[in-house]
Amino acid sequence: MDRYKTICLDLDGTVYKGNQAILESVAFIRTLQESGIEPYFITNNSSRTRTEQRQKLQKLGVLTTESHIMTTAIASATHCAQQFAGKTVQMIGESGLREALVAEGIHIVAQGGEVVIMGIDRQITYEKLAHVCLAIRNGAEFIATNGDLSVPNEIGLVPGNGAFLELVRASTGIAPTIIGKPQSYMLEFIRQQSGARKEEMIMIGDNYETDILSGIRYGIDTLHLEGGVTSREEVAAHSEVPTYMFKTLAEWRYER
């Protein structure tokens, strides 16, 4: 398995659960770095800025650079700037998404946006949901950072951005364009940055419906870890299965 030069790791459920590090994954990352491989961290979570995400990883014992962190906030803002230049954007989300939009020079409005972008918002309210529904009914483009129905943390599986998207979709009858996994926007951005060939890449994660499918659809190898969103039995029941299935990353002995 030493042929992989660009190793992409999901975060929630793969490197940590909530504020608790997954020790086998942290040890694996250190082994990679000692071997000269700097992994990429790829997350559907749009709430944190790259700086905040790097700081969280540091507290859990993982050292990396912001350039090796790819979030759906970054990917969504880039997509919006490319596809809807000059249009006003109405968002539901947290600091990570707001900073990414501002960095692209996008004009954010509280109501009546020409584009609606939804990311996870742990201070979500009925009023916020009502205003985005009104904008979408009035013809706004509807974009979502990700469609995760649930996410793992230290207390278990809790509602993700996808749960709130379902509410908006049910109310408006409009489905969003989803930027995050299982779509492959972020993997393509990483490939361009790293210069790797697809056969040199691997996507590692705990969620079949997002992490594993994104890699399969992009045409790279995948590794599923138990203990997160999708069980080994559920993964094995699919017609398309990951390249590898491990209980933890302690089972992968990386050598160069």
Secondary structure, 3 states (H helix, E strand, C coil): CCCCCEEEEECECCCEECCEECHHHHHHHHHHHHCCCCCEEEECCCCCCHHHHHHHHHHCCCCCCHHHEEEHHHHHHHHHHHHCCCCCEEEECCHHHHHHHHHCCCCEECCCCCEEEECCCCCCCHHHHHHHHHHHHCCCEEEECCCCCEEEECCEEEECHHHHHHHHHHHHCCCCEECCCCCCHHHHHHHHHHCCCHHHEEEEECCHHHHHHHHHHHCCEEEEECCCCCCHHHHHCCCCCCCEEECCHHHCCCCC
